[in-house]
Amino acid sequence: MSAPHSENQELATKQTEEVHVGLYVKVGLMSVVFTCLTVAFSFVSHGNVLVALLLAGCNAAMIVWYTMHLRSEKESVYRSLFLSLFFFADLILVTLLAFEDRIHL
């Protein structure tokens, strides 16, 4: 059995929980704002699809960074994330190049 917590430890735990809850509320509100902006830009015209994708990417990055606690991970996680993003970008590039240079039989 562990010893009971002191009052200082309980106060520190409560303050930490309040900070986390406040952070999650802010992230949630920003996610709603980014989602509304993304939907709004997708309806404006077809030229703003890139802006909508950029906003959706920022929304996803913010959720991953704060809600999924990626900001407190080790450096090896960032390396593997960068490597997967690099290969994803390569796949997208190869797909786009294939559409540009079709083989006509």
The first five atom37 places (N, CA, C, CB, O) and aatype in JSON, in Angstrom:
{
  "aatype": [12, 15, 0, 14, 8, 15, 6, 2, 5, 6, 10, 0, 16, 11, 5, 16, 6, 6, 19, 8, 19, 7, 10, 18, 19, 11, 19, 7, 10, 12, 15, 19, 19, 13, 16, 4, 10, 16, 19, 0, 13, 15, 13, 19, 15, 8, 7, 2, 19, 10, 19, 0, 10, 10, 10, 0, 7, 4, 2, 0, 0, 12, 9, 19, 17, 18, 16, 12, 8, 10, 1, 15, 6, 11, 6, 15, 19, 18, 1, 15, 10, 13, 10, 15, 10, 13, 13, 13, 0, 3, 10, 9, 10, 19, 16, 10, 10, 0, 13, 6, 3, 1, 9, 8, 10],
  "atom_mask": [
    [1, 1, 1, 1, 1],
    [1, 1, 1, 1, 1],
    [1, 1, 1, 1, 1],
    [1, 1, 1, 1, 1],
    [1, 1, 1, 1, 1],
    [1, 1, 1, 1, 1],
    [1, 1, 1, 1, 1],
    [1, 1, 1, 1, 1],
    [1, 1, 1, 1, 1],
    [1, 1, 1, 1, 1],
    [1, 1, 1, 1, 1],
    [1, 1, 1, 1, 1],
    [1, 1, 1, 1, 1],
    [1, 1, 1, 1, 1],
    [1, 1, 1, 1, 1],
    [1, 1, 1, 1, 1],
    [1, 1, 1, 1, 1],
    [1, 1, 1, 1, 1],
    [1, 1, 1, 1, 1],
    [1, 1, 1, 1, 1],
    [1, 1, 1, 1, 1],
    [1, 1, 1, 0, 1],
    [1, 1, 1, 1, 1],
    [1, 1, 1, 1, 1],
    [1, 1, 1, 1, 1],
    [1, 1, 1, 1, 1],
    [1, 1, 1, 1, 1],
    [1, 1, 1, 0, 1],
    [1, 1, 1, 1, 1],
    [1, 1, 1, 1, 1],
    [1, 1, 1, 1, 1],
    [1, 1, 1, 1, 1],
    [1, 1, 1, 1, 1],
    [1, 1, 1, 1, 1],
    [1, 1, 1, 1, 1],
    [1, 1, 1, 1, 1],
    [1, 1, 1, 1, 1],
    [1, 1, 1, 1, 1],
    [1, 1, 1, 1, 1],
    [1, 1, 1, 1, 1],
    [1, 1, 1, 1, 1],
    [1, 1, 1, 1, 1],
    [1, 1, 1, 1, 1],
    [1, 1, 1, 1, 1],
    [1, 1, 1, 1, 1],
    [1, 1, 1, 1, 1],
    [1, 1, 1, 0, 1],
    [1, 1, 1, 1, 1],
    [1, 1, 1, 1, 1],
    [1, 1, 1, 1, 1],
    [1, 1, 1, 1, 1],
    [1, 1, 1, 1, 1],
    [1, 1, 1, 1, 1],
    [1, 1, 1, 1, 1],
    [1, 1, 1, 1, 1],
    [1, 1, 1, 1, 1],
    [1, 1, 1, 0, 1],
    [1, 1, 1, 1, 1],
    [1, 1, 1, 1, 1],
    [1, 1, 1, 1, 1],
    [1, 1, 1, 1, 1],
    [1, 1, 1, 1, 1],
    [1, 1, 1, 1, 1],
    [1, 1, 1, 1, 1],
    [1, 1, 1, 1, 1],
    [1, 1, 1, 1, 1],
    [1, 1, 1, 1, 1],
    [1, 1, 1, 1, 1],
    [1, 1, 1, 1, 1],
    [1, 1, 1, 1, 1],
    [1, 1, 1, 1, 1],
    [1, 1, 1, 1, 1],
    [1, 1, 1, 1, 1],
    [1, 1, 1, 1, 1],
    [1, 1, 1, 1, 1],
    [1, 1, 1, 1, 1],
    [1, 1, 1, 1, 1],
    [1, 1, 1, 1, 1],
    [1, 1, 1, 1, 1],
    [1, 1, 1, 1, 1],
    [1, 1, 1, 1, 1],
    [1, 1, 1, 1, 1],
    [1, 1, 1, 1, 1],
    [1, 1, 1, 1, 1],
    [1, 1, 1, 1, 1],
    [1, 1, 1, 1, 1],
    [1, 1, 1, 1, 1],
    [1, 1, 1, 1, 1],
    [1, 1, 1, 1, 1],
    [1, 1, 1, 1, 1],
    [1, 1, 1, 1, 1],
    [1, 1, 1, 1, 1],
    [1, 1, 1, 1, 1],
    [1, 1, 1, 1, 1],
    [1, 1, 1, 1, 1],
    [1, 1, 1, 1, 1],
    [1, 1, 1, 1, 1],
    [1, 1, 1, 1, 1],
    [1, 1, 1, 1, 1],
    [1, 1, 1, 1, 1],
    [1, 1, 1, 1, 1],
    [1, 1, 1, 1, 1],
    [1, 1, 1, 1, 1],
    [1, 1, 1, 1, 1],
    [1, 1, 1, 1, 1]
  ],
  "atom_positions": [
    [[0.84, -1.17, 0.0], [0.0, 0.0, 0.0], [0.88, 1.23, 0.0], [-0.96, 0.0, 1.21], [1.96, 1.26, 0.59]],
    [[0.4, 2.22, -0.67], [1.18, 3.45, -0.72], [0.68, 4.42, 0.34], [1.09, 4.09, -2.12], [-0.45, 4.34, 0.81]],
    [[1.56, 5.33, 0.68], [1.21, 6.32, 1.68], [0.23, 7.32, 1.08], [2.47, 7.04, 2.2], [0.27, 7.55, -0.13]],
    [[-0.64, 7.91, 1.88], [-1.59, 8.9, 1.35], [-0.84, 10.13, 0.81], [-2.58, 9.33, 2.45], [0.22, 10.5, 1.3]],
    [[-1.43, 10.73, -0.2], [-0.82, 11.91, -0.8], [-0.9, 13.09, 0.14], [-1.5, 12.25, -2.13], [-1.84, 13.22, 0.93]],
    [[0.08, 13.93, 0.04], [0.02, 15.15, 0.83], [-0.89, 16.16, 0.14], [1.45, 15.74, 1.05], [-1.28, 15.96, -1.02]],
    [[-1.23, 17.21, 0.83], [-2.11, 18.23, 0.26], [-1.47, 18.91, -0.94], [-2.48, 19.27, 1.32], [-2.16, 19.26, -1.9]],
    [[-0.15, 19.1, -0.9], [0.54, 19.75, -2.02], [0.46, 18.89, -3.28], [2.0, 20.03, -1.66], [0.26, 19.4, -4.38]],
    [[0.62, 17.59, -3.12], [0.55, 16.7, -4.27], [-0.85, 16.67, -4.87], [0.97, 15.29, -3.88], [-1.01, 16.65, -6.09]],
    [[-1.86, 16.68, -4.01], [-3.24, 16.69, -4.49], [-3.56, 17.99, -5.21], [-4.22, 16.49, -3.33], [-4.24, 17.98, -6.24]],
    [[-3.06, 19.11, -4.69], [-3.28, 20.4, -5.33], [-2.58, 20.45, -6.68], [-2.77, 21.54, -4.43], [-3.14, 20.95, -7.66]],
    [[-1.35, 19.94, -6.74], [-0.61, 19.91, -8.0], [-1.32, 19.03, -9.02], [0.82, 19.42, -7.78], [-1.39, 19.38, -10.2]],
    [[-1.84, 17.9, -8.6], [-2.57, 17.01, -9.5], [-3.83, 17.68, -10.02], [-2.92, 15.69, -8.79], [-4.15, 17.56, -11.21]],
    [[-4.55, 18.37, -9.16], [-5.76, 19.07, -9.57], [-5.45, 20.18, -10.56], [-6.48, 19.64, -8.35], [-6.18, 20.35, -11.54]],
    [[-4.4, 20.94, -10.32], [-4.02, 22.01, -11.23], [-3.6, 21.44, -12.59], [-2.88, 22.85, -10.63], [-3.93, 22.01, -13.63]],
    [[-2.88, 20.32, -12.58], [-2.47, 19.69, -13.83], [-3.68, 19.22, -14.62], [-1.53, 18.52, -13.55], [-3.74, 19.4, -15.83]],
    [[-4.66, 18.62, -13.94], [-5.88, 18.17, -14.61], [-6.65, 19.35, -15.21], [-6.77, 17.41, -13.64], [-7.19, 19.24, -16.3]],
    [[-6.69, 20.48, -14.48], [-7.37, 21.66, -15.0], [-6.68, 22.2, -16.24], [-7.44, 22.74, -13.93], [-7.35, 22.64, -17.17]],
    [[-5.36, 22.18, -16.26], [-4.61, 22.64, -17.42], [-4.9, 21.73, -18.61], [-3.09, 22.67, -17.12], [-5.11, 22.22, -19.72]],
    [[-4.92, 20.41, -18.4], [-5.2, 19.48, -19.49], [-6.63, 19.65, -20.02], [-5.0, 18.04, -19.02], [-6.84, 19.65, -21.23]],
    [[-7.57, 19.81, -19.13], [-8.96, 19.99, -19.57], [-9.09, 21.29, -20.36], [-9.92, 20.0, -18.36], [-9.75, 21.32, -21.4]],
    [[-8.46, 22.35, -19.88], [-8.5, 23.62, -20.6], [-7.86, 23.51, -21.97], [0.0, 0.0, 0.0], [-8.36, 24.09, -22.94]],
    [[-6.76, 22.78, -22.06], [-6.08, 22.58, -23.33], [-6.96, 21.78, -24.29], [-4.74, 21.87, -23.13], [-7.04, 22.11, -25.47]],
    [[-7.61, 20.75, -23.79], [-8.48, 19.94, -24.64], [-9.69, 20.74, -25.12], [-8.94, 18.69, -23.89], [-10.14, 20.55, -26.25]],
    [[-10.22, 21.61, -24.29], [-11.34, 22.46, -24.71], [-10.88, 23.41, -25.82], [-11.9, 23.27, -23.5], [-11.6, 23.6, -26.8]],
    [[-9.7, 24.01, -25.66], [-9.17, 24.9, -26.7], [-8.94, 24.16, -28.0], [-7.87, 25.55, -26.22], [-9.27, 24.66, -29.08]],
    [[-8.36, 22.97, -27.93], [-8.12, 22.18, -29.13], [-9.44, 21.79, -29.78], [-7.29, 20.91, -28.79], [-9.56, 21.83, -31.0]],
    [[-10.42, 21.44, -28.99], [-11.73, 21.1, -29.53], [-12.39, 22.28, -30.24], [0.0, 0.0, 0.0], [-12.95, 22.12, -31.32]],
    [[-12.31, 23.46, -29.63], [-12.89, 24.65, -30.25], [-12.15, 25.01, -31.54], [-12.85, 25.82, -29.28], [-12.77, 25.38, -32.53]],
    [[-10.82, 24.91, -31.52], [-10.05, 25.2, -32.73], [-10.35, 24.17, -33.81], [-8.55, 25.21, -32.43], [-10.36, 24.51, -34.99]],
    [[-10.6, 22.94, -33.43], [-10.95, 21.91, -34.4], [-12.29, 22.23, -35.06], [-11.0, 20.53, -33.72], [-12.46, 22.03, -36.26]],
    [[-13.24, 22.71, -34.28], [-14.54, 23.12, -34.84], [-14.34, 24.28, -35.81], [-15.52, 23.52, -33.71], [-14.94, 24.29, -36.89]],
    [[-13.52, 25.26, -35.44], [-13.26, 26.41, -36.31], [-12.59, 25.95, -37.6], [-12.38, 27.45, -35.59], [-13.01, 26.35, -38.69]],
    [[-11.55, 25.12, -37.51], [-10.87, 24.62, -38.71], [-11.81, 23.82, -39.59], [-9.65, 23.76, -38.33], [-11.76, 23.93, -40.82]],
    [[-12.67, 23.01, -38.99], [-13.62, 22.21, -39.78], [-14.62, 23.11, -40.49], [-14.36, 21.21, -38.87], [-14.93, 22.89, -41.67]],
    [[-15.13, 24.11, -39.81], [-16.08, 25.05, -40.45], [-15.4, 25.81, -41.59], [-16.64, 26.05, -39.42], [-16.0, 25.98, -42.65]],
    [[-14.18, 26.25, -41.38], [-13.45, 26.95, -42.45], [-13.19, 26.02, -43.63], [-12.13, 27.51, -41.92], [-13.3, 26.44, -44.78]],
    [[-12.84, 24.78, -43.35], [-12.6, 23.81, -44.42], [-13.85, 23.6, -45.26], [-12.13, 22.48, -43.85], [-13.78, 23.61, -46.49]],
    [[-14.98, 23.43, -44.61], [-16.23, 23.24, -45.33], [-16.59, 24.5, -46.11], [-17.37, 22.86, -44.36], [-17.04, 24.41, -47.25]],
    [[-16.4, 25.68, -45.51], [-16.71, 26.93, -46.2], [-15.85, 27.11, -47.45], [-16.51, 28.12, -45.25], [-16.36, 27.48, -48.5]],
    [[-14.54, 26.84, -47.34], [-13.67, 26.99, -48.5], [-13.95, 25.95, -49.56], [-12.22, 26.91, -48.06], [-13.71, 26.2, -50.75]],
    [[-14.44, 24.8, -49.18], [-14.74, 23.78, -50.19], [-15.97, 24.15, -51.01], [-14.95, 22.43, -49.53], [-16.11, 23.68, -52.14]],
    [[-16.86, 24.99, -50.48], [-18.04, 25.41, -51.22], [-17.84, 26.69, -52.02], [-19.18, 25.6, -50.27], [-18.63, 26.98, -52.92]],
    [[-16.79, 27.45, -51.74], [-16.6, 28.75, -52.41], [-16.4, 28.56, -53.9], [-15.41, 29.51, -51.81], [-17.18, 29.07, -54.69]],
    [[-15.37, 27.83, -54.29], [-15.13, 27.52, -55.7], [-14.15, 26.38, -55.78], [-14.6, 28.77, -56.48], [-13.56, 25.97, -54.78]],
    [[-13.97, 25.86, -56.97], [-13.07, 24.72, -57.13], [-11.61, 25.12, -56.97], [-13.27, 24.08, -58.49], [-10.78, 24.25, -56.7]],
    [[-11.27, 26.37, -57.13], [-9.89, 26.82, -56.98], [-9.4, 26.8, -55.55], [0.0, 0.0, 0.0], [-8.2, 26.81, -55.3]],
    [[-10.32, 26.77, -54.59], [-9.95, 26.83, -53.19], [-9.86, 25.46, -52.54], [-10.93, 27.69, -52.43], [-9.85, 25.35, -51.31]],
    [[-9.8, 24.41, -53.33], [-9.68, 23.06, -52.78], [-8.34, 22.92, -52.06], [-9.81, 21.99, -53.9], [-8.26, 22.26, -51.02]],
    [[-7.3, 23.53, -52.59], [-5.99, 23.46, -51.94], [-6.02, 24.15, -50.57], [-4.91, 24.1, -52.82], [-5.4, 23.67, -49.62]],
    [[-6.73, 25.26, -50.48], [-6.85, 25.95, -49.19], [-7.62, 25.06, -48.2], [-7.57, 27.32, -49.37], [-7.25, 24.97, -47.03]],
    [[-8.67, 24.42, -48.68], [-9.45, 23.53, -47.81], [-8.6, 22.36, -47.34], [-10.71, 23.02, -48.54], [-8.68, 21.96, -46.18]],
    [[-7.8, 21.81, -48.24], [-6.91, 20.7, -47.84], [-5.85, 21.17, -46.85], [-6.24, 20.1, -49.08], [-5.51, 20.43, -45.92]],
    [[-5.34, 22.36, -47.04], [-4.35, 22.91, -46.1], [-4.97, 23.1, -44.72], [-3.79, 24.24, -46.62], [-4.35, 22.77, -43.71]],
    [[-6.18, 23.63, -44.67], [-6.87, 23.8, -43.38], [-7.16, 22.45, -42.72], [-8.17, 24.57, -43.58], [-7.01, 22.31, -41.51]],
    [[-7.57, 21.48, -43.52], [-7.83, 20.14, -42.96], [-6.53, 19.52, -42.45], [-8.48, 19.23, -44.02], [-6.54, 18.84, -41.42]],
    [[-5.44, 19.74, -43.15], [-4.14, 19.23, -42.69], [-3.7, 19.88, -41.38], [0.0, 0.0, 0.0], [-3.17, 19.21, -40.5]],
    [[-3.92, 21.19, -41.27], [-3.6, 21.88, -40.01], [-4.46, 21.36, -38.86], [-3.8, 23.4, -40.17], [-3.97, 21.2, -37.74]],
    [[-5.72, 21.11, -39.14], [-6.62, 20.55, -38.13], [-6.12, 19.18, -37.67], [-8.07, 20.45, -38.69], [-6.06, 18.9, -36.48]],
    [[-5.78, 18.34, -38.62], [-5.28, 17.0, -38.28], [-3.97, 17.08, -37.5], [-5.08, 16.16, -39.54], [-3.78, 16.34, -36.53]],
    [[-3.08, 17.98, -37.91], [-1.8, 18.12, -37.2], [-2.01, 18.59, -35.77], [-0.89, 19.11, -37.95], [-1.34, 18.12, -34.85]],
    [[-2.93, 19.52, -35.58], [-3.2, 20.02, -34.23], [-3.77, 18.91, -33.34], [-4.17, 21.21, -34.27], [-3.4, 18.79, -32.17]],
    [[-4.66, 18.11, -33.89], [-5.25, 17.02, -33.12], [-4.19, 15.98, -32.76], [-6.4, 16.36, -33.89], [-4.14, 15.51, -31.63]],
    [[-3.35, 15.63, -33.72], [-2.29, 14.66, -33.47], [-1.3, 15.21, -32.44], [-1.55, 14.3, -34.79], [-0.87, 14.48, -31.55]],
    [[-0.95, 16.48, -32.56], [0.06, 17.08, -31.69], [-0.41, 17.15, -30.23], [0.41, 18.48, -32.18], [0.35, 16.82, -29.32]],
    [[-1.65, 17.57, -30.01], [-2.12, 17.77, -28.64], [-2.93, 16.58, -28.1], [-2.96, 19.02, -28.57], [-2.64, 16.08, -27.02]],
    [[-3.94, 16.15, -28.84], [-4.83, 15.12, -28.32], [-4.16, 13.76, -28.26], [-6.08, 15.04, -29.16], [-4.39, 12.99, -27.32]],
    [[-3.33, 13.46, -29.25], [-2.66, 12.16, -29.27], [-1.27, 12.23, -28.63], [-2.53, 11.65, -30.71], [-0.51, 11.27, -28.67]],
    [[-0.94, 13.37, -28.03], [0.29, 13.57, -27.24], [1.56, 13.33, -28.03], [0.27, 12.66, -26.04], [2.54, 12.81, -27.49]],
    [[1.57, 13.69, -29.3], [2.78, 13.52, -30.1], [3.87, 14.49, -29.68], [2.46, 13.7, -31.58], [5.05, 14.24, -29.93]],
    [[3.5, 15.6, -29.06], [4.48, 16.61, -28.66], [5.44, 16.11, -27.58], [3.78, 17.85, -28.17], [6.51, 16.68, -27.4]],
    [[5.06, 15.06, -26.86], [5.93, 14.57, -25.8], [6.59, 13.23, -26.15], [5.13, 14.42, -24.52], [7.08, 12.53, -25.27]],
    [[6.62, 12.9, -27.42], [7.23, 11.65, -27.85], [8.73, 11.8, -28.05], [6.58, 11.14, -29.13], [9.26, 12.91, -28.07]],
    [[9.39, 10.66, -28.19], [10.82, 10.65, -28.39], [11.16, 10.95, -29.85], [11.42, 9.29, -27.96], [10.28, 10.95, -30.72]],
    [[12.43, 11.21, -30.1], [12.89, 11.59, -31.43], [12.67, 10.48, -32.46], [14.35, 11.97, -31.38], [12.45, 10.76, -33.64]],
    [[12.73, 9.24, -32.04], [12.56, 8.13, -32.99], [11.16, 8.12, -33.6], [12.83, 6.8, -32.3], [10.98, 7.7, -34.74]],
    [[10.17, 8.58, -32.85], [8.81, 8.65, -33.38], [8.75, 9.68, -34.5], [7.8, 9.0, -32.27], [8.09, 9.46, -35.52]],
    [[9.45, 10.81, -34.33], [9.47, 11.83, -35.37], [10.17, 11.33, -36.62], [10.15, 13.09, -34.86], [9.77, 11.66, -37.73]],
    [[11.22, 10.55, -36.44], [11.92, 9.99, -37.61], [11.01, 9.07, -38.4], [13.18, 9.23, -37.17], [10.94, 9.16, -39.62]],
    [[10.32, 8.18, -37.72], [9.42, 7.26, -38.43], [8.25, 8.0, -39.06], [8.91, 6.17, -37.47], [7.79, 7.63, -40.14]],
    [[7.75, 9.05, -38.4], [6.68, 9.85, -38.98], [7.15, 10.57, -40.23], [6.16, 10.86, -37.95], [6.44, 10.59, -41.24]],
    [[8.34, 11.15, -40.19], [8.89, 11.83, -41.36], [9.11, 10.84, -42.49], [10.21, 12.53, -41.0], [8.82, 11.15, -43.65]],
    [[9.62, 9.67, -42.18], [9.86, 8.66, -43.2], [8.56, 8.22, -43.86], [10.59, 7.45, -42.6], [8.5, 8.07, -45.08]],
    [[7.51, 8.03, -43.07], [6.22, 7.63, -43.66], [5.63, 8.77, -44.49], [5.23, 7.22, -42.56], [5.04, 8.52, -45.54]],
    [[5.78, 10.02, -44.05], [5.31, 11.15, -44.86], [6.09, 11.26, -46.16], [5.43, 12.45, -44.06], [5.53, 11.6, -47.19]],
    [[7.39, 10.98, -46.11], [8.22, 11.02, -47.3], [7.75, 9.98, -48.32], [9.69, 10.77, -46.94], [7.62, 10.29, -49.51]],
    [[7.49, 8.77, -47.87], [7.02, 7.73, -48.79], [5.61, 8.01, -49.29], [7.07, 6.36, -48.1], [5.28, 7.7, -50.43]],
    [[4.77, 8.6, -48.46], [3.44, 8.98, -48.9], [3.52, 10.04, -50.0], [2.6, 9.5, -47.72], [2.81, 9.96, -50.99]],
    [[4.39, 11.03, -49.81], [4.58, 12.07, -50.83], [5.11, 11.45, -52.12], [5.53, 13.16, -50.34], [4.71, 11.86, -53.21]],
    [[6.0, 10.48, -52.02], [6.49, 9.79, -53.22], [5.37, 9.07, -53.95], [7.59, 8.8, -52.84], [5.31, 9.11, -55.18]],
    [[4.49, 8.41, -53.21], [3.37, 7.72, -53.84], [2.44, 8.69, -54.56], [2.58, 6.93, -52.81], [1.97, 8.42, -55.67]],
    [[2.19, 9.82, -53.94], [1.34, 10.84, -54.57], [2.03, 11.38, -55.82], [1.04, 11.99, -53.59], [1.37, 11.58, -56.84]],
    [[3.32, 11.62, -55.76], [4.07, 12.14, -56.91], [4.05, 11.14, -58.06], [5.52, 12.46, -56.51], [3.84, 11.54, -59.21]],
    [[4.28, 9.88, -57.79], [4.26, 8.86, -58.83], [2.87, 8.77, -59.46], [4.68, 7.49, -58.26], [2.75, 8.6, -60.67]],
    [[1.83, 8.87, -58.65], [0.46, 8.84, -59.17], [0.2, 10.02, -60.09], [-0.54, 8.83, -58.03], [-0.37, 9.86, -61.17]],
    [[0.6, 11.21, -59.67], [0.41, 12.4, -60.5], [1.2, 12.31, -61.8], [0.8, 13.65, -59.74], [0.7, 12.7, -62.85]],
    [[2.42, 11.81, -61.73], [3.22, 11.65, -62.94], [2.62, 10.61, -63.87], [4.65, 11.26, -62.58], [2.71, 10.75, -65.09]],
    [[2.0, 9.59, -63.33], [1.36, 8.57, -64.16], [0.16, 9.15, -64.9], [0.91, 7.37, -63.31], [-0.1, 8.77, -66.04]],
    [[-0.56, 10.06, -64.29], [-1.68, 10.7, -64.98], [-1.21, 11.63, -66.09], [-2.54, 11.47, -63.98], [-1.89, 11.79, -67.1]],
    [[-0.05, 12.24, -65.9], [0.48, 13.15, -66.91], [1.06, 12.41, -68.13], [1.55, 14.03, -66.3], [1.01, 12.93, -69.25]],
    [[1.6, 11.23, -67.91], [2.29, 10.5, -69.0], [1.63, 9.15, -69.2], [3.82, 10.32, -68.68], [2.21, 8.11, -68.86]],
    [[0.42, 9.15, -69.75], [-0.32, 7.92, -69.95], [0.2, 7.17, -71.18], [-1.8, 8.22, -70.1], [0.67, 7.77, -72.14]],
    [[0.09, 5.88, -71.12], [0.46, 5.04, -72.26], [-0.8, 4.81, -73.08], [1.1, 3.67, -71.79], [-1.78, 4.26, -72.59]],
    [[-0.75, 5.21, -74.33], [-1.91, 5.05, -75.2], [-1.67, 3.84, -76.09], [-2.16, 6.32, -76.04], [-0.73, 3.83, -76.88]],
    [[-2.5, 2.85, -75.99], [-2.37, 1.64, -76.79], [-3.24, 1.66, -78.0], [-2.69, 0.43, -75.97], [-3.24, 0.71, -78.79]]
  ]
}
